[in-house]
């Protein structure tokens, strides 16, 4: 018979089909949030021990949730994609459509920063036929297109704007030269793109 404490660890690691306990879920969320910051800052070679410390948990907890660095990378990438998708509905409830679009684009920059830090490992995951990419494919472009459509319908961005073109321009940030001012330069680029989208809009922008 499995010992109770062993069963608890199996639950935390996700080996059991039962949902994670609330405390285990909180630990997992804190670890992925800390790892996203560390990967954006230092790449995927960031210290796992430092990530655990930043999350306020022990390394044993980290390894129970993520037995390998690759498992942590997959979880961070999935978290970033799901966070972007969820943010769209929240922003549309709180802001005017053009303001929601502008804020989402700024968050996309943060997503790109994390993705840049993981790019070599993501390439390896892609080559290994990880199901991660099939499960997340198209989520970000579809979300961005919906935000663009809402802003066009509100008359606060130009109607001839194409979401695929704008997302391509945003994605070019991914290949920009690294440097200490990369993040700030990227945000300025987003602001310039947003100004271009607002230019020629049928109705004046209702910026908040």
N, CA and C atoms as a LAMMPS dump frame, in Angstrom:
ITEM: TIMESTEP
0
ITEM: NUMBER OF ATOMS
624
ITEM: BOX BOUNDS ff ff ff
-5.0000000000000000e+02 5.0000000000000000e+02
-5.0000000000000000e+02 5.0000000000000000e+02
-5.0000000000000000e+02 5.0000000000000000e+02
ITEM: ATOMS id mol type element x y z
1 1 1 N 0.853 -1.198 0
2 1 2 C 0 0 0
3 1 3 C 0.883 1.24 0
4 2 1 N 0.523 2.251 -0.776
5 2 2 C 1.308 3.472 -0.855
6 2 3 C 1.149 4.271 0.426
7 3 1 N 2.271 4.763 0.966
8 3 2 C 2.222 5.569 2.167
9 3 3 C 1.506 6.882 1.884
10 4 1 N 0.821 7.438 2.904
11 4 2 C 0.081 8.684 2.684
12 4 3 C 0.957 9.798 2.17
13 5 1 N 2.204 9.936 2.76
14 5 2 C 3.044 11.021 2.301
15 5 3 C 3.5 10.818 0.87
16 6 1 N 3.69 9.58 0.47
17 6 2 C 4.07 9.305 -0.908
18 6 3 C 2.934 9.651 -1.849
19 7 1 N 1.71 9.365 -1.398
20 7 2 C 0.554 9.702 -2.22
21 7 3 C 0.459 11.205 -2.399
22 8 1 N 0.769 11.969 -1.306
23 8 2 C 0.741 13.42 -1.417
24 8 3 C 1.729 13.899 -2.453
25 9 1 N 2.954 13.326 -2.455
26 9 2 C 3.953 13.729 -3.427
27 9 3 C 3.515 13.388 -4.834
28 10 1 N 2.863 12.237 -4.988
29 10 2 C 2.392 11.865 -6.324
30 10 3 C 1.371 12.873 -6.814
31 11 1 N 0.512 13.329 -5.883
32 11 2 C -0.471 14.333 -6.271
33 11 3 C 0.22 15.607 -6.709
34 12 1 N 1.253 16.059 -5.934
35 12 2 C 1.946 17.297 -6.272
36 12 3 C 2.643 17.191 -7.608
37 13 1 N 3.204 16.038 -7.897
38 13 2 C 3.948 15.879 -9.135
39 13 3 C 3.04 15.711 -10.329
40 14 1 N 1.762 15.542 -10.087
41 14 2 C 0.83 15.385 -11.193
42 14 3 C 0.706 13.954 -11.667
43 15 1 N 1.278 12.979 -10.896
44 15 2 C 1.208 11.59 -11.312
45 15 3 C -0.189 11.03 -11.117
46 16 1 N -0.912 11.569 -10.146
47 16 2 C -2.265 11.108 -9.889
48 16 3 C -3.237 11.854 -10.782
49 17 1 N -4.306 11.19 -11.246
50 17 2 C -5.3 11.878 -12.071
51 17 3 C -6.127 12.875 -11.279
52 18 1 N -6.065 12.792 -9.945
53 18 2 C -6.82 13.73 -9.141
54 18 3 C -6.21 15.127 -9.244
55 19 1 N -7.03 16.189 -9.134
56 19 2 C -6.505 17.552 -9.203
57 19 3 C -5.516 17.814 -8.077
58 20 1 N -4.589 18.743 -8.319
59 20 2 C -3.645 19.123 -7.281
60 20 3 C -4.367 19.766 -6.109
61 21 1 N -3.851 19.512 -4.896
62 21 2 C -4.374 20.208 -3.727
63 21 3 C -4.134 21.704 -3.889
64 22 1 N -4.866 22.502 -3.127
65 22 2 C -4.757 23.961 -3.246
66 22 3 C -3.341 24.434 -2.946
67 23 1 N -2.695 23.876 -1.911
68 23 2 C -1.346 24.326 -1.572
69 23 3 C -0.338 23.891 -2.631
70 24 1 N -0.538 22.702 -3.19
71 24 2 C 0.355 22.241 -4.249
72 24 3 C 0.191 23.085 -5.5
73 25 1 N -1.045 23.454 -5.804
74 25 2 C -1.3 24.32 -6.954
75 25 3 C -0.645 25.682 -6.76
76 26 1 N -0.736 26.231 -5.547
77 26 2 C -0.095 27.519 -5.274
78 26 3 C 1.407 27.431 -5.447
79 27 1 N 2.012 26.343 -4.955
80 27 2 C 3.454 26.168 -5.106
81 27 3 C 3.844 26.072 -6.583
82 28 1 N 3.08 25.323 -7.342
83 28 2 C 3.369 25.179 -8.772
84 28 3 C 3.256 26.534 -9.481
85 29 1 N 2.217 27.296 -9.156
86 29 2 C 2.036 28.604 -9.78
87 29 3 C 3.18 29.551 -9.415
88 30 1 N 3.61 29.521 -8.141
89 30 2 C 4.72 30.39 -7.724
90 30 3 C 6.013 30.004 -8.43
91 31 1 N 6.218 28.721 -8.617
92 31 2 C 7.433 28.263 -9.294
93 31 3 C 7.457 28.679 -10.763
94 32 1 N 6.345 28.531 -11.457
95 32 2 C 6.328 28.904 -12.871
96 32 3 C 6.456 30.417 -13.028
97 33 1 N 5.86 31.189 -12.111
98 33 2 C 5.987 32.646 -12.177
99 33 3 C 7.434 33.064 -11.943
100 34 1 N 8.086 32.463 -10.953
101 34 2 C 9.489 32.79 -10.666
102 34 3 C 10.392 32.357 -11.817
103 35 1 N 10.104 31.208 -12.402
104 35 2 C 10.918 30.713 -13.513
105 35 3 C 10.772 31.603 -14.736
106 36 1 N 9.555 32.102 -15
107 36 2 C 9.35 32.989 -16.149
108 36 3 C 10.216 34.23 -16.023
109 37 1 N 10.272 34.818 -14.84
110 37 2 C 11.112 35.999 -14.618
111 37 3 C 12.591 35.651 -14.785
112 38 1 N 12.991 34.515 -14.237
113 38 2 C 14.394 34.117 -14.305
114 38 3 C 14.821 33.819 -15.738
115 39 1 N 13.961 33.143 -16.508
116 39 2 C 14.3 32.82 -17.894
117 39 3 C 14.376 34.087 -18.751
118 40 1 N 13.466 35.035 -18.508
119 40 2 C 13.501 36.294 -19.257
120 40 3 C 14.773 37.07 -18.945
121 41 1 N 15.212 36.967 -17.705
122 41 2 C 16.382 37.726 -17.251
123 41 3 C 17.7 37.04 -17.607
124 42 1 N 17.764 35.715 -17.43
125 42 2 C 19.047 35.013 -17.533
126 42 3 C 19.054 33.84 -18.502
127 43 1 N 17.921 33.542 -19.164
128 43 2 C 17.868 32.384 -20.037
129 43 3 C 17.573 31.12 -19.259
130 44 1 N 17.497 30.004 -19.966
131 44 2 C 17.089 28.759 -19.316
132 44 3 C 18.171 28.13 -18.462
133 45 1 N 19.38 28.709 -18.476
134 45 2 C 20.431 28.206 -17.594
135 45 3 C 20.337 28.823 -16.205
136 46 1 N 19.294 29.603 -15.968
137 46 2 C 19.093 30.192 -14.643
138 46 3 C 19.088 29.102 -13.577
139 47 1 N 19.609 29.42 -12.424
140 47 2 C 19.711 28.453 -11.334
141 47 3 C 18.333 28.003 -10.856
142 48 1 N 18.122 26.691 -10.852
143 48 2 C 16.852 26.166 -10.349
144 48 3 C 16.718 26.402 -8.851
145 49 1 N 17.851 26.363 -8.14
146 49 2 C 17.815 26.633 -6.709
147 49 3 C 17.376 28.073 -6.445
148 50 1 N 17.879 29.005 -7.277
149 50 2 C 17.483 30.412 -7.122
150 50 3 C 16.008 30.6 -7.44
151 51 1 N 15.515 29.866 -8.433
152 51 2 C 14.091 29.937 -8.775
153 51 3 C 13.252 29.452 -7.598
154 52 1 N 13.659 28.36 -6.983
155 52 2 C 12.922 27.834 -5.827
156 52 3 C 12.923 28.849 -4.691
157 53 1 N 14.082 29.482 -4.447
158 53 2 C 14.151 30.487 -3.378
159 53 3 C 13.22 31.656 -3.671
160 54 1 N 13.223 32.122 -4.912
161 54 2 C 12.361 33.25 -5.272
162 54 3 C 10.886 32.892 -5.108
163 55 1 N 10.56 31.629 -5.365
164 55 2 C 9.174 31.173 -5.21
165 55 3 C 8.82 30.908 -3.754
166 56 1 N 9.826 30.894 -2.88
167 56 2 C 9.569 30.662 -1.469
168 56 3 C 9.32 29.209 -1.12
169 57 1 N 9.905 28.298 -1.916
170 57 2 C 9.743 26.863 -1.645
171 57 3 C 11.114 26.199 -1.664
172 58 1 N 11.158 24.964 -1.235
173 58 2 C 12.406 24.223 -1.258
174 58 3 C 12.651 23.583 -2.613
175 59 1 N 13.906 23.181 -2.853
176 59 2 C 14.234 22.549 -4.131
177 59 3 C 13.519 21.214 -4.282
178 60 1 N 13.244 20.55 -3.166
179 60 2 C 12.511 19.287 -3.241
180 60 3 C 11.124 19.486 -3.83
181 61 1 N 10.472 20.581 -3.441
182 61 2 C 9.156 20.89 -3.996
183 61 3 C 9.255 21.173 -5.488
184 62 1 N 10.305 21.907 -5.872
185 62 2 C 10.493 22.194 -7.303
186 62 3 C 10.621 20.896 -8.098
187 63 1 N 11.452 19.987 -7.616
188 63 2 C 11.682 18.754 -8.38
189 63 3 C 10.487 17.8 -8.335
190 64 1 N 9.639 17.907 -7.304
191 64 2 C 8.438 17.082 -7.302
192 64 3 C 7.476 17.54 -8.396
193 65 1 N 7.4 18.846 -8.591
194 65 2 C 6.532 19.378 -9.642
195 65 3 C 7.159 19.247 -11.024
196 66 1 N 8.475 19.488 -11.087
197 66 2 C 9.178 19.524 -12.371
198 66 3 C 10.459 18.694 -12.267
199 67 1 N 10.367 17.405 -12.56
200 67 2 C 11.516 16.514 -12.4
201 67 3 C 12.71 16.909 -13.268
202 68 1 N 12.472 17.61 -14.381
203 68 2 C 13.549 18.028 -15.272
204 68 3 C 13.398 19.515 -15.609
205 69 1 N 14.492 20.098 -16.058
206 69 2 C 14.45 21.502 -16.487
207 69 3 C 13.494 21.664 -17.669
208 70 1 N 13.457 20.66 -18.544
209 70 2 C 12.573 20.724 -19.714
210 70 3 C 11.104 20.783 -19.29
211 71 1 N 10.756 20.04 -18.24
212 71 2 C 9.372 20.057 -17.754
213 71 3 C 9.004 21.45 -17.243
214 72 1 N 9.958 22.122 -16.598
215 72 2 C 9.721 23.477 -16.112
216 72 3 C 9.581 24.45 -17.278
217 73 1 N 10.407 24.288 -18.297
218 73 2 C 10.337 25.151 -19.479
219 73 3 C 8.983 25.011 -20.166
220 74 1 N 8.519 23.781 -20.321
221 74 2 C 7.206 23.561 -20.935
222 74 3 C 6.105 24.241 -20.12
223 75 1 N 6.172 24.118 -18.8
224 75 2 C 5.153 24.709 -17.945
225 75 3 C 5.164 26.229 -18.041
226 76 1 N 6.361 26.81 -18.121
227 76 2 C 6.465 28.272 -18.228
228 76 3 C 5.903 28.746 -19.561
229 77 1 N 6.245 28.06 -20.635
230 77 2 C 5.743 28.467 -21.949
231 77 3 C 4.216 28.382 -21.997
232 78 1 N 3.689 27.286 -21.466
233 78 2 C 2.234 27.123 -21.452
234 78 3 C 1.594 28.224 -20.601
235 79 1 N 2.184 28.54 -19.467
236 79 2 C 1.666 29.595 -18.596
237 79 3 C 1.643 30.932 -19.32
238 80 1 N 2.709 31.249 -20.058
239 80 2 C 2.766 32.534 -20.744
240 80 3 C 1.695 32.635 -21.824
241 81 1 N 1.509 31.56 -22.587
242 81 2 C 0.495 31.574 -23.642
243 81 3 C -0.903 31.689 -23.034
244 82 1 N -1.196 30.871 -22.036
245 82 2 C -2.518 30.9 -21.418
246 82 3 C -2.787 32.243 -20.745
247 83 1 N -1.736 32.853 -20.18
248 83 2 C -1.902 34.15 -19.549
249 83 3 C -2.265 35.235 -20.549
250 84 1 N -1.638 35.197 -21.72
251 84 2 C -1.962 36.16 -22.769
252 84 3 C -3.409 36.013 -23.236
253 85 1 N -3.825 34.777 -23.421
254 85 2 C -5.191 34.522 -23.889
255 85 3 C -6.211 35.007 -22.851
256 86 1 N -5.98 34.683 -21.586
257 86 2 C -6.906 35.082 -20.527
258 86 3 C -6.937 36.597 -20.347
259 87 1 N -5.804 37.252 -20.571
260 87 2 C -5.719 38.706 -20.37
261 87 3 C -6.649 39.464 -21.311
262 88 1 N -6.9 38.92 -22.491
263 88 2 C -7.722 39.628 -23.475
264 88 3 C -9.117 39.913 -22.917
265 89 1 N -9.771 38.916 -22.349
266 89 2 C -11.121 39.106 -21.804
267 89 3 C -11.108 40.09 -20.637
268 90 1 N -10.096 39.961 -19.77
269 90 2 C -10.009 40.867 -18.626
270 90 3 C -9.848 42.31 -19.08
271 91 1 N -8.973 42.537 -20.047
272 91 2 C -8.72 43.894 -20.523
273 91 3 C -9.937 44.482 -21.226
274 92 1 N -10.636 43.677 -22.002
275 92 2 C -11.818 44.175 -22.702
276 92 3 C -12.934 44.555 -21.73
277 93 1 N -12.973 43.889 -20.584
278 93 2 C -13.972 44.25 -19.574
279 93 3 C -13.619 45.562 -18.864
280 94 1 N -12.328 45.839 -18.769
281 94 2 C -11.871 46.959 -17.954
282 94 3 C -11.556 48.224 -18.755
283 95 1 N -11.248 48.061 -20.044
284 95 2 C -10.756 49.183 -20.841
285 95 3 C -11.589 49.368 -22.103
286 96 1 N -11.399 50.518 -22.763
287 96 2 C -11.95 50.684 -24.099
288 96 3 C -11.201 49.737 -25.032
289 97 1 N -11.781 49.366 -26.187
290 97 2 C -11.123 48.383 -27.059
291 97 3 C -9.709 48.76 -27.488
292 98 1 N -9.461 50.039 -27.813
293 98 2 C -8.105 50.413 -28.235
294 98 3 C -7.133 50.392 -27.057
295 99 1 N -7.606 50.789 -25.865
296 99 2 C -6.743 50.737 -24.684
297 99 3 C -6.435 49.29 -24.306
298 100 1 N -7.43 48.407 -24.455
299 100 2 C -7.21 46.982 -24.179
300 100 3 C -6.179 46.42 -25.15
301 101 1 N -6.28 46.793 -26.42
302 101 2 C -5.326 46.329 -27.426
303 101 3 C -3.918 46.81 -27.095
304 102 1 N -3.781 48.088 -26.721
305 102 2 C -2.469 48.648 -26.405
306 102 3 C -1.833 47.932 -25.213
307 103 1 N -2.62 47.691 -24.165
308 103 2 C -2.085 47.026 -22.98
309 103 3 C -1.714 45.579 -23.294
310 104 1 N -2.531 44.906 -24.104
311 104 2 C -2.222 43.519 -24.465
312 104 3 C -0.919 43.456 -25.253
313 105 1 N -0.699 44.404 -26.145
314 105 2 C 0.532 44.429 -26.924
315 105 3 C 1.757 44.62 -26.027
316 106 1 N 1.603 45.446 -24.98
317 106 2 C 2.711 45.616 -24.038
318 106 3 C 2.978 44.31 -23.292
319 107 1 N 1.924 43.588 -22.949
320 107 2 C 2.113 42.292 -22.275
321 107 3 C 2.757 41.286 -23.223
322 108 1 N 2.467 41.424 -24.5
323 108 2 C 3.077 40.542 -25.491
324 108 3 C 4.591 40.724 -25.508
325 109 1 N 5.054 41.953 -25.272
326 109 2 C 6.486 42.203 -25.182
327 109 3 C 7.1 41.388 -24.041
328 110 1 N 6.422 41.348 -22.895
329 110 2 C 6.921 40.552 -21.774
330 110 3 C 6.95 39.066 -22.133
331 111 1 N 5.939 38.619 -22.849
332 111 2 C 5.901 37.227 -23.323
333 111 3 C 7.096 36.939 -24.229
334 112 1 N 7.406 37.877 -25.125
335 112 2 C 8.534 37.696 -26.03
336 112 3 C 9.84 37.637 -25.247
337 113 1 N 9.957 38.466 -24.204
338 113 2 C 11.174 38.459 -23.403
339 113 3 C 11.403 37.089 -22.774
340 114 1 N 10.334 36.483 -22.255
341 114 2 C 10.454 35.147 -21.681
342 114 3 C 10.774 34.122 -22.759
343 115 1 N 10.126 34.244 -23.905
344 115 2 C 10.351 33.302 -24.992
345 115 3 C 11.779 33.399 -25.51
346 116 1 N 12.338 34.611 -25.564
347 116 2 C 13.731 34.785 -25.993
348 116 3 C 14.674 34.022 -25.073
349 117 1 N 14.377 34.089 -23.764
350 117 2 C 15.236 33.404 -22.804
351 117 3 C 15.183 31.899 -22.93
352 118 1 N 14.122 31.371 -23.546
353 118 2 C 13.943 29.925 -23.663
354 118 3 C 14.139 29.419 -25.086
355 119 1 N 14.584 30.285 -26.011
356 119 2 C 14.503 29.931 -27.428
357 119 3 C 15.252 28.658 -27.799
358 120 1 N 16.459 28.45 -27.236
359 120 2 C 17.209 27.238 -27.588
360 120 3 C 16.493 25.987 -27.099
361 121 1 N 15.975 26.055 -25.88
362 121 2 C 15.267 24.898 -25.34
363 121 3 C 13.947 24.662 -26.049
364 122 1 N 13.262 25.744 -26.443
365 122 2 C 12.019 25.582 -27.194
366 122 3 C 12.283 24.928 -28.543
367 123 1 N 13.415 25.264 -29.15
368 123 2 C 13.775 24.633 -30.425
369 123 3 C 13.975 23.134 -30.236
370 124 1 N 14.634 22.759 -29.135
371 124 2 C 14.837 21.335 -28.858
372 124 3 C 13.513 20.623 -28.609
373 125 1 N 12.599 21.306 -27.885
374 125 2 C 11.281 20.714 -27.638
375 125 3 C 10.521 20.522 -28.937
376 126 1 N 10.647 21.498 -29.847
377 126 2 C 9.98 21.389 -31.143
378 126 3 C 10.515 20.203 -31.919
379 127 1 N 11.836 20.02 -31.901
380 127 2 C 12.452 18.913 -32.624
381 127 3 C 12.12 17.561 -32.003
382 128 1 N 11.759 17.567 -30.717
383 128 2 C 11.433 16.304 -30.042
384 128 3 C 9.956 15.943 -30.178
385 129 1 N 9.225 16.741 -30.996
386 129 2 C 7.79 16.498 -31.219
387 129 3 C 6.975 16.579 -29.934
388 130 1 N 7.356 17.511 -29.06
389 130 2 C 6.584 17.726 -27.836
390 130 3 C 5.164 18.146 -28.204
391 131 1 N 4.146 17.648 -27.496
392 131 2 C 2.755 18.044 -27.785
393 131 3 C 2.465 19.491 -27.407
394 132 1 N 3.403 20.145 -26.741
395 132 2 C 3.2 21.516 -26.274
396 132 3 C 2.771 22.445 -27.389
397 133 1 N 3.433 22.377 -28.531
398 133 2 C 3.179 23.336 -29.596
399 133 3 C 1.859 23.053 -30.313
400 134 1 N 1.517 21.785 -30.44
401 134 2 C 0.226 21.454 -31.048
402 134 3 C -0.922 21.938 -30.164
403 135 1 N -0.722 21.88 -28.848
404 135 2 C -1.777 22.26 -27.91
405 135 3 C -1.946 23.786 -27.816
406 136 1 N -0.878 24.536 -28.099
407 136 2 C -0.957 25.995 -27.97
408 136 3 C -0.973 26.71 -29.318
409 137 1 N -0.856 25.948 -30.407
410 137 2 C -0.759 26.555 -31.733
411 137 3 C -1.98 27.413 -32.053
412 138 1 N -1.735 28.631 -32.5
413 138 2 C -2.807 29.498 -32.959
414 138 3 C -3.528 30.279 -31.883
415 139 1 N -3.291 29.972 -30.607
416 139 2 C -4.022 30.65 -29.539
417 139 3 C -3.714 32.146 -29.497
418 140 1 N -2.437 32.5 -29.596
419 140 2 C -2.053 33.913 -29.527
420 140 3 C -2.536 34.684 -30.749
421 141 1 N -2.319 34.202 -31.992
422 141 2 C -2.847 34.947 -33.146
423 141 3 C -4.357 35.134 -33.13
424 142 1 N -5.095 34.099 -32.716
425 142 2 C -6.551 34.232 -32.67
426 142 3 C -6.987 35.253 -31.625
427 143 1 N -6.303 35.265 -30.49
428 143 2 C -6.626 36.243 -29.447
429 143 3 C -6.34 37.659 -29.924
430 144 1 N -5.199 37.842 -30.583
431 144 2 C -4.841 39.169 -31.077
432 144 3 C -5.818 39.634 -32.155
433 145 1 N -6.224 38.733 -33.026
434 145 2 C -7.185 39.101 -34.068
435 145 3 C -8.512 39.558 -33.445
436 146 1 N -8.94 38.891 -32.388
437 146 2 C -10.194 39.278 -31.735
438 146 3 C -10.08 40.672 -31.119
439 147 1 N -8.941 40.972 -30.509
440 147 2 C -8.736 42.304 -29.939
441 147 3 C -8.724 43.372 -31.029
442 148 1 N -8.075 43.065 -32.14
443 148 2 C -8.042 44.002 -33.258
444 148 3 C -9.449 44.243 -33.795
445 149 1 N -10.214 43.182 -33.95
446 149 2 C -11.576 43.323 -34.482
447 149 3 C -12.445 44.182 -33.569
448 150 1 N -12.299 43.999 -32.261
449 150 2 C -13.064 44.804 -31.315
450 150 3 C -12.699 46.281 -31.444
451 151 1 N -11.403 46.57 -31.599
452 151 2 C -10.961 47.954 -31.715
453 151 3 C -11.422 48.568 -33.037
454 152 1 N -11.402 47.784 -34.118
455 152 2 C -11.887 48.278 -35.412
456 152 3 C -13.374 48.592 -35.312
457 153 1 N -14.145 47.696 -34.72
458 153 2 C -15.587 47.896 -34.595
459 153 3 C -15.919 49.121 -33.745
460 154 1 N -15.052 49.43 -32.787
461 154 2 C -15.299 50.603 -31.944
462 154 3 C -14.896 51.896 -32.642
463 155 1 N -14.232 51.777 -33.787
464 155 2 C -13.817 52.955 -34.523
465 155 3 C -12.587 53.642 -33.973
466 156 1 N -11.842 52.986 -33.071
467 156 2 C -10.702 53.638 -32.432
468 156 3 C -9.36 53.25 -33.037
469 157 1 N -9.344 52.318 -33.998
470 157 2 C -8.15 52.091 -34.805
471 157 3 C -8.586 52.038 -36.272
472 158 1 N -7.651 52.193 -37.163
473 158 2 C -7.959 52.262 -38.585
474 158 3 C -8.546 50.946 -39.084
475 159 1 N -9.527 50.984 -39.949
476 159 2 C -10.216 49.758 -40.372
477 159 3 C -9.417 48.893 -41.338
478 160 1 N -8.373 49.448 -41.959
479 160 2 C -7.597 48.66 -42.919
480 160 3 C -6.458 47.888 -42.256
481 161 1 N -6.345 47.964 -40.939
482 161 2 C -5.277 47.256 -40.23
483 161 3 C -5.526 45.752 -40.262
484 162 1 N -4.47 45.004 -40.529
485 162 2 C -4.558 43.542 -40.592
486 162 3 C -3.819 42.956 -39.391
487 163 1 N -4.495 42.111 -38.633
488 163 2 C -3.893 41.584 -37.404
489 163 3 C -2.643 40.761 -37.672
490 164 1 N -2.62 40.018 -38.785
491 164 2 C -1.443 39.204 -39.104
492 164 3 C -0.238 40.096 -39.364
493 165 1 N -0.445 41.222 -40.06
494 165 2 C 0.659 42.147 -40.334
495 165 3 C 1.193 42.76 -39.042
496 166 1 N 0.275 43.177 -38.183
497 166 2 C 0.695 43.822 -36.939
498 166 3 C 1.416 42.819 -36.04
499 167 1 N 0.897 41.605 -35.942
500 167 2 C 1.549 40.596 -35.115
501 167 3 C 2.921 40.249 -35.661
502 168 1 N 3.068 40.257 -36.986
503 168 2 C 4.385 40.008 -37.592
504 168 3 C 5.363 41.106 -37.179
505 169 1 N 4.888 42.35 -37.192
506 169 2 C 5.748 43.455 -36.771
507 169 3 C 6.14 43.313 -35.301
508 170 1 N 5.183 42.947 -34.479
509 170 2 C 5.473 42.745 -33.062
510 170 3 C 6.463 41.602 -32.856
511 171 1 N 6.286 40.532 -33.623
512 171 2 C 7.138 39.354 -33.465
513 171 3 C 8.577 39.623 -33.888
514 172 1 N 8.797 40.677 -34.688
515 172 2 C 10.169 41.004 -35.1
516 172 3 C 11.008 41.408 -33.896
517 173 1 N 10.353 41.793 -32.814
518 173 2 C 11.079 42.12 -31.587
519 173 3 C 11.881 40.915 -31.114
520 174 1 N 11.37 39.715 -31.411
521 174 2 C 12.011 38.475 -30.968
522 174 3 C 13.447 38.369 -31.457
523 175 1 N 13.701 38.875 -32.686
524 175 2 C 15.038 38.746 -33.273
525 175 3 C 15.883 39.998 -33.083
526 176 1 N 15.393 40.963 -32.316
527 176 2 C 16.161 42.186 -32.082
528 176 3 C 17.413 41.877 -31.272
529 177 1 N 18.417 42.725 -31.433
530 177 2 C 19.686 42.514 -30.748
531 177 3 C 19.506 42.635 -29.24
532 178 1 N 20.139 41.697 -28.52
533 178 2 C 20.085 41.76 -27.06
534 178 3 C 20.849 42.978 -26.561
535 179 1 N 20.437 43.472 -25.424
536 179 2 C 21.129 44.599 -24.818
537 179 3 C 20.397 45.021 -23.568
538 180 1 N 21.039 45.818 -22.727
539 180 2 C 20.4 46.214 -21.469
540 180 3 C 19.138 47.04 -21.654
541 181 1 N 19.02 47.709 -22.824
542 181 2 C 17.843 48.538 -23.065
543 181 3 C 16.835 47.86 -23.986
544 182 1 N 16.992 46.539 -24.189
545 182 2 C 16.121 45.824 -25.124
546 182 3 C 14.652 45.987 -24.752
547 183 1 N 14.346 45.812 -23.495
548 183 2 C 12.949 45.846 -23.07
549 183 3 C 12.351 47.228 -23.298
550 184 1 N 13.078 48.271 -22.951
551 184 2 C 12.552 49.619 -23.123
552 184 3 C 12.389 49.968 -24.601
553 185 1 N 13.351 49.557 -25.427
554 185 2 C 13.238 49.808 -26.868
555 185 3 C 12.029 49.075 -27.444
556 186 1 N 11.787 47.881 -26.953
557 186 2 C 10.645 47.104 -27.429
558 186 3 C 9.332 47.785 -27.076
559 187 1 N 9.257 48.334 -25.891
560 187 2 C 8.037 49.038 -25.489
561 187 3 C 7.821 50.299 -26.326
562 188 1 N 8.905 50.977 -26.681
563 188 2 C 8.752 52.148 -27.538
564 188 3 C 8.232 51.746 -28.912
565 189 1 N 8.711 50.603 -29.411
566 189 2 C 8.241 50.115 -30.705
567 189 3 C 6.74 49.802 -30.65
568 190 1 N 6.302 49.192 -29.552
569 190 2 C 4.878 48.896 -29.396
570 190 3 C 4.064 50.189 -29.414
571 191 1 N 4.547 51.223 -28.733
572 191 2 C 3.834 52.498 -28.7
573 191 3 C 3.746 53.111 -30.091
574 192 1 N 4.823 52.992 -30.875
575 192 2 C 4.805 53.514 -32.24
576 192 3 C 3.796 52.759 -33.103
577 193 1 N 3.753 51.436 -32.967
578 193 2 C 2.792 50.634 -33.729
579 193 3 C 1.371 51.038 -33.351
580 194 1 N 1.137 51.244 -32.064
581 194 2 C -0.202 51.608 -31.625
582 194 3 C -0.597 52.984 -32.14
583 195 1 N 0.351 53.917 -32.183
584 195 2 C 0.059 55.241 -32.746
585 195 3 C -0.336 55.113 -34.212
586 196 1 N 0.349 54.227 -34.944
587 196 2 C 0.012 54.013 -36.35
588 196 3 C -1.366 53.41 -36.526
589 197 1 N -1.762 52.537 -35.629
590 197 2 C -3.092 51.938 -35.7
591 197 3 C -4.18 52.961 -35.405
592 198 1 N -3.892 53.888 -34.523
593 198 2 C -4.894 54.902 -34.179
594 198 3 C -5.007 55.991 -35.245
595 199 1 N -3.961 56.165 -36.023
596 199 2 C -3.975 57.222 -37.035
597 199 3 C -5.021 56.9 -38.111
598 200 1 N -5.914 57.835 -38.384
599 200 2 C -6.938 57.624 -39.397
600 200 3 C -8.139 56.854 -38.914
601 201 1 N -8.242 56.635 -37.595
602 201 2 C -9.419 55.934 -37.062
603 201 3 C -10.671 56.793 -37.252
604 202 1 N -11.835 56.177 -37.509
605 202 2 C -13.071 56.946 -37.725
606 202 3 C -13.443 57.836 -36.547
607 203 1 N -13.195 57.355 -35.325
608 203 2 C -13.522 58.147 -34.141
609 203 3 C -12.257 58.392 -33.327
610 204 1 N -12.173 59.533 -32.643
611 204 2 C -10.988 59.814 -31.818
612 204 3 C -10.787 58.715 -30.776
613 205 1 N -9.526 58.432 -30.484
614 205 2 C -9.214 57.429 -29.469
615 205 3 C -9.707 57.868 -28.108
616 206 1 N -10.28 56.908 -27.383
617 206 2 C -10.751 57.185 -26.016
618 206 3 C -9.732 56.628 -25.026
619 207 1 N -8.531 57.147 -25.069
620 207 2 C -7.469 56.629 -24.209
621 207 3 C -7.788 56.883 -22.75
622 208 1 N -7.351 55.886 -21.919
623 208 2 C -7.562 56.055 -20.475
624 208 3 C -6.22 56.33 -19.825
